[in-house]
């Protein structure tokens, strides 16, 4: 497995964002965003992992970086659950690694774009059972929330920032809103921002992420 890209802050790190890229992208995709955020979050470390390269059914079986295989797009995503679990376990290992460096888990955040966001959702709300700083879900969906029975107290206390383009042609607006609504109905502190864009990220979103992180860090 490719080692994660780690962007160290200018001050000693006391918080961390583990940020997963989308399908077909790589660990450098959100490096510019991380650098921009570090201009104000001076003690925030960013960990940018790389998805393994594997065959993806909806891509004609060609190999691309992917957190899990997607076998069908509609009416809802059909995915390889075992591969999703593997990716979620990788995220858990990254959390533990950051904890060993001295960062409290309550100051570790999980972020993900598109397919990476689906992994983050699954990790935080169906696997992880301890406190976390929060979840940043960008242009994403939650393919396993239908398996959610009841949130633990710690999971319920993991806040989430959901950001989505109202014209998203890849992960439809309704899919992102459904994940947000699902968590909101379970008393998670959930914040929703939408933007007049498709399946991409605006500088305005990075600004909103920075503001949200600043508030969460106190």
Buried (B, 14 or more C-beta within 10 A) or exposed (E): EEEBBBBEBEEEBBBBBBBBBBBBBBBEBBBEBBEBBBEEBEBBBBBBBBBBBBEBBBBEEEEBBBBBBBEEEEEEBBBBBEBBBBBBEBBBEBBEBBBEEEBEBBBBBBBBBBBBBBBBBBBBBBBBEBBBBBBBBBBBBBBBBEEBEEBEEBBBBBBBBBBBBEEBEBBBBEBBBBBBBBBBEBEBBBBBBBBEBEBBBEEEBBEBBBEBBEEBBE
